[in-house]
Amino acid sequence: QVQLVESGGGLVQPGGSLRLSCATSRMTFRVYAMAWYRQAPGKQRELVARITSGGSTNYADSVKGRFTISRDNAKNTVYLQMNSLKPEDTAVYYCNARRSMVTVDYDYWGQGTQVTVSS
């Protein structure tokens, strides 16, 4: 079945950087819109960044100018470069793959990777 495997999370000090990766398999990666979501304790899961199959991107206002989403169709992988990290960025980050068609939607999630921003 389709697999999405996140990596790159960890503990970082405020102002630091991390790069998350989401490696996918058993799916036609290039036709999917890919996204990163996050969920902090006690909060709802929220969209962080999204990139379409054509490469268009959008970001949550809270991360604009600090985070960059990108994709490598040759490697079936999506990335999230996170700079100038803040304590409020602490959350579990999830990778999402979505493809909406006329009669069916495909929606897949990874298992999540923890990002902790703390001094």
Backbone as JSON, one array per atom type, in Angstrom:
{
  "sequence": "QVQLVESGGGLVQPGGSLRLSCATSRMTFRVYAMAWYRQAPGKQRELVARITSGGSTNYADSVKGRFTISRDNAKNTVYLQMNSLKPEDTAVYYCNARRSMVTVDYDYWGQGTQVTVSS",
  "N": [[0.83, -1.19, 0.0], [0.22, 2.41, -0.18], [2.85, 4.41, 1.09], [4.0, 6.86, 3.33], [6.72, 8.34, 4.7], [8.01, 10.18, 7.19], [10.87, 12.13, 8.16], [13.6, 13.71, 9.95], [12.86, 15.32, 12.03], [13.25, 16.69, 15.4], [15.02, 18.02, 18.28], [15.55, 21.43, 18.61], [17.12, 24.61, 19.05], [15.57, 27.82, 19.7], [15.41, 29.93, 16.86], [16.9, 28.28, 15.32], [17.32, 25.78, 12.67], [15.62, 23.25, 10.77], [15.25, 20.47, 8.56], [12.69, 18.81, 7.19], [11.82, 15.67, 5.77], [9.81, 13.77, 3.53], [9.39, 10.73, 2.43], [7.97, 8.93, -0.17], [6.15, 6.02, -1.34], [4.93, 3.52, -3.61], [3.03, 4.97, -5.0], [1.9, 7.3, -7.51], [3.74, 9.73, -7.45], [4.15, 12.27, -8.67], [1.68, 13.26, -9.48], [0.29, 14.02, -7.31], [-0.86, 16.44, -4.97], [1.08, 17.72, -2.37], [1.53, 18.09, 1.14], [2.34, 19.64, 4.27], [1.32, 19.24, 7.54], [0.66, 20.21, 10.94], [0.43, 19.37, 14.41], [-0.06, 20.54, 17.53], [0.15, 19.87, 21.09], [-3.05, 19.53, 22.46], [-4.23, 21.06, 20.53], [-5.84, 21.63, 17.32], [-5.13, 19.87, 14.28], [-3.26, 21.58, 11.83], [-2.83, 23.16, 8.65], [0.37, 23.63, 7.32], [2.03, 24.02, 5.05], [1.75, 23.75, 1.49], [2.12, 22.11, -1.62], [1.43, 21.99, -5.0], [0.87, 19.57, -7.67], [1.87, 20.84, -9.84], [3.72, 22.53, -8.78], [3.03, 24.89, -7.5], [2.81, 26.84, -4.53], [1.6, 27.28, -1.16], [1.29, 28.83, 2.07], [0.83, 28.72, 5.62], [0.01, 31.67, 7.43], [1.53, 32.02, 9.69], [3.99, 30.88, 9.2], [5.06, 31.93, 6.93], [7.73, 33.16, 5.01], [9.57, 31.97, 6.61], [9.48, 29.19, 6.4], [9.92, 26.73, 3.85], [8.48, 24.85, 1.35], [9.16, 22.1, -0.76], [9.53, 19.9, -3.6], [10.74, 16.8, -4.93], [10.37, 15.19, -7.67], [11.72, 13.15, -8.9], [12.78, 11.74, -6.83], [10.58, 11.09, -5.4], [9.83, 12.53, -3.13], [9.0, 14.92, -0.65], [9.83, 18.03, 0.87], [10.37, 20.05, 3.81], [11.74, 22.91, 4.59], [12.71, 24.49, 7.45], [13.26, 27.46, 8.94], [14.53, 29.9, 11.31], [13.23, 29.03, 13.65], [10.62, 28.89, 16.11], [9.47, 28.63, 19.52], [6.72, 28.18, 19.41], [6.44, 26.7, 17.14], [6.67, 24.14, 17.84], [5.55, 20.88, 17.56], [3.89, 17.89, 16.33], [4.71, 16.96, 13.14], [3.12, 16.27, 10.12], [3.08, 14.54, 7.06], [1.25, 14.83, 4.06], [-0.53, 13.44, 1.32], [-2.47, 14.15, -1.46], [-5.01, 13.61, -3.85], [-7.46, 14.71, -5.87], [-10.12, 13.51, -7.69], [-12.67, 13.12, -10.23], [-14.64, 11.3, -9.29], [-13.6, 10.22, -7.02], [-11.54, 10.66, -4.14], [-8.15, 10.65, -3.19], [-6.29, 10.26, -0.3], [-3.64, 10.42, 1.78], [-1.62, 9.79, 4.69], [1.34, 10.36, 6.62], [3.17, 9.02, 9.45], [4.02, 10.91, 11.17], [6.37, 13.26, 12.6], [8.24, 14.4, 15.31], [8.78, 17.74, 16.22], [10.59, 19.82, 18.22], [11.03, 22.89, 19.66], [13.11, 24.49, 21.66], [14.95, 26.02, 24.3]],
  "CA": [[0.0, 0.0, 0.0], [0.95, 3.68, -0.2], [3.58, 4.73, 2.31], [4.62, 8.17, 3.5], [7.6, 8.22, 5.86], [8.65, 11.45, 7.53], [12.12, 12.1, 8.93], [14.24, 15.0, 10.09], [12.44, 16.04, 13.24], [14.17, 16.64, 16.52], [15.07, 19.14, 19.21], [16.36, 22.54, 18.1], [16.97, 25.84, 19.83], [14.91, 28.92, 19.0], [16.26, 30.54, 15.84], [17.58, 27.24, 14.55], [16.71, 25.28, 11.44], [15.46, 21.82, 10.55], [14.69, 20.11, 7.27], [11.89, 17.58, 7.21], [11.66, 14.95, 4.51], [8.73, 12.79, 3.47], [9.63, 9.81, 1.31], [6.75, 8.2, -0.5], [6.31, 4.83, -2.17], [3.71, 2.85, -4.09], [2.08, 5.96, -5.5], [2.41, 8.12, -8.6], [4.02, 10.93, -6.64], [4.12, 13.53, -9.41], [0.31, 13.74, -9.72], [-0.31, 14.35, -6.03], [-0.53, 17.62, -4.17], [1.71, 17.3, -1.12], [1.39, 19.12, 2.16], [2.78, 19.41, 5.65], [0.45, 19.7, 8.6], [1.23, 20.01, 12.26], [-0.53, 19.34, 15.52], [0.53, 20.77, 18.85], [-0.69, 19.27, 22.14], [-4.26, 20.25, 22.8], [-4.68, 21.9, 19.41], [-6.24, 20.92, 16.11], [-4.14, 19.77, 13.21], [-3.35, 22.73, 10.95], [-2.0, 23.17, 7.45], [1.58, 24.45, 7.39], [2.45, 24.38, 3.69], [1.23, 22.85, 0.48], [2.68, 22.27, -2.96], [0.62, 21.25, -5.96], [1.63, 18.75, -8.62], [2.53, 21.76, -10.76], [4.76, 23.28, -8.09], [2.54, 26.08, -6.8], [2.9, 26.67, -3.08], [0.96, 28.21, -0.24], [1.77, 28.68, 3.43], [0.13, 29.35, 6.73], [0.57, 33.0, 7.7], [2.48, 31.94, 10.81], [5.3, 30.36, 8.77], [5.5, 32.61, 5.72], [9.04, 33.79, 5.1], [10.48, 31.16, 7.43], [9.43, 27.8, 5.95], [9.85, 26.52, 2.41], [8.14, 23.49, 0.92], [9.65, 21.76, -2.1], [9.35, 18.5, -3.96], [11.65, 16.23, -5.9], [9.58, 14.13, -8.29], [12.61, 12.03, -9.23], [13.01, 10.99, -5.59], [9.28, 10.84, -4.75], [10.02, 13.08, -1.8], [8.68, 16.32, -0.38], [10.66, 18.57, 1.94], [9.97, 21.28, 4.47], [12.87, 23.61, 5.21], [12.18, 25.35, 8.5], [14.28, 28.37, 9.48], [14.09, 30.84, 12.35], [12.2, 28.3, 14.4], [10.12, 29.48, 17.34], [8.87, 27.63, 20.41], [5.35, 27.88, 18.97], [6.48, 25.74, 16.03], [6.72, 22.8, 18.42], [4.37, 20.08, 17.18], [4.14, 16.74, 15.47], [4.53, 17.36, 11.75], [2.62, 15.17, 9.32], [3.09, 14.65, 5.62], [-0.03, 14.45, 3.44], [-0.61, 13.36, -0.13], [-3.89, 14.23, -1.83], [-5.36, 13.72, -5.25], [-8.91, 14.77, -6.04], [-10.57, 13.21, -9.04], [-14.1, 13.39, -10.41], [-15.5, 10.43, -8.49], [-12.91, 9.68, -5.84], [-10.41, 11.4, -3.6], [-7.11, 9.87, -2.54], [-5.78, 11.06, 0.79], [-2.74, 9.57, 2.56], [-0.9, 10.48, 5.76], [2.46, 9.72, 7.27], [2.99, 8.74, 10.88], [4.39, 12.11, 11.92], [7.71, 13.41, 13.19], [8.18, 15.41, 16.37], [9.68, 18.9, 16.19], [10.55, 20.53, 19.5], [11.86, 24.09, 19.65], [13.28, 24.84, 23.07], [16.31, 26.28, 24.76]],
  "C": [[0.87, 1.25, 0.0], [1.61, 3.93, 1.15], [4.14, 6.14, 2.23], [5.43, 8.08, 4.79], [8.34, 9.53, 6.07], [9.95, 11.2, 8.29], [12.63, 13.52, 9.06], [13.82, 15.81, 11.3], [13.48, 15.92, 14.34], [14.04, 17.85, 17.41], [16.01, 20.2, 18.65], [16.11, 23.77, 18.95], [16.2, 26.89, 19.03], [15.9, 29.62, 18.06], [16.96, 29.54, 14.96], [16.77, 26.78, 13.34], [16.61, 23.75, 11.49], [14.94, 21.63, 9.13], [13.98, 18.77, 7.4], [11.82, 16.98, 5.82], [10.48, 13.98, 4.63], [8.94, 11.95, 2.22], [8.38, 8.98, 1.08], [7.07, 6.98, -1.37], [4.95, 4.27, -2.53], [2.62, 3.85, -4.46], [2.74, 6.73, -6.63], [2.62, 9.52, -8.06], [3.75, 12.21, -7.41], [2.71, 14.08, -9.6], [-0.38, 14.17, -8.43], [0.09, 15.75, -5.56], [0.0, 17.1, -2.84], [1.62, 18.45, -0.12], [2.03, 18.66, 3.46], [1.73, 20.03, 6.57], [1.19, 19.55, 9.92], [0.12, 20.04, 13.32], [0.24, 19.47, 16.82], [-0.39, 20.16, 19.9], [-1.89, 20.15, 22.46], [-4.82, 21.12, 21.7], [-5.09, 21.03, 18.22], [-5.08, 20.87, 15.12], [-4.36, 20.95, 12.24], [-2.42, 22.58, 9.76], [-0.82, 24.11, 7.63], [1.95, 24.95, 6.0], [1.96, 23.32, 2.73], [1.9, 23.15, -0.84], [1.89, 21.4, -3.92], [1.51, 20.39, -6.86], [2.38, 19.64, -9.61], [3.59, 22.64, -10.11], [4.31, 24.57, -7.43], [2.5, 25.81, -5.3], [2.0, 27.65, -2.34], [1.34, 27.83, 1.19], [0.79, 29.27, 4.43], [0.8, 30.69, 7.02], [1.67, 32.93, 8.75], [3.87, 31.46, 10.39], [5.82, 31.04, 7.51], [6.81, 33.33, 5.94], [10.04, 33.01, 5.93], [10.58, 29.71, 6.93], [9.34, 27.77, 4.43], [9.55, 25.06, 2.11], [8.67, 23.29, -0.5], [9.43, 20.28, -2.35], [10.38, 18.08, -4.99], [10.93, 15.03, -6.51], [10.44, 12.92, -8.66], [12.85, 11.14, -8.01], [11.72, 10.67, -4.85], [9.27, 11.35, -3.32], [9.61, 14.54, -1.75], [9.44, 16.76, 0.86], [9.98, 19.78, 2.58], [11.21, 21.84, 5.16], [12.31, 24.62, 6.2], [13.33, 26.15, 9.1], [13.66, 29.27, 10.54], [12.99, 30.23, 13.2], [11.9, 28.98, 15.73], [9.54, 28.39, 18.23], [7.44, 27.24, 19.97], [5.3, 26.99, 17.73], [6.54, 24.3, 16.54], [5.41, 22.05, 18.15], [4.84, 18.78, 16.55], [3.79, 17.17, 14.05], [4.19, 16.12, 10.91], [2.71, 15.51, 7.83], [1.76, 14.14, 5.06], [0.08, 14.44, 1.93], [-2.09, 13.32, -0.51], [-4.06, 14.36, -3.33], [-6.87, 13.66, -5.37], [-9.27, 14.52, -7.49], [-12.09, 13.37, -9.09], [-14.95, 12.57, -9.43], [-14.85, 9.92, -7.22], [-11.78, 10.62, -5.43], [-9.43, 10.41, -2.97], [-6.42, 10.77, -1.51], [-4.95, 10.15, 1.7], [-1.94, 10.41, 3.55], [0.3, 9.66, 6.2], [2.19, 9.58, 8.75], [3.37, 9.91, 11.75], [5.82, 12.08, 12.44], [7.67, 14.59, 14.16], [9.22, 16.5, 16.13], [9.5, 19.63, 17.51], [11.54, 21.69, 19.44], [11.93, 24.6, 21.08], [14.74, 25.1, 23.38], [16.64, 25.45, 25.98]]
}
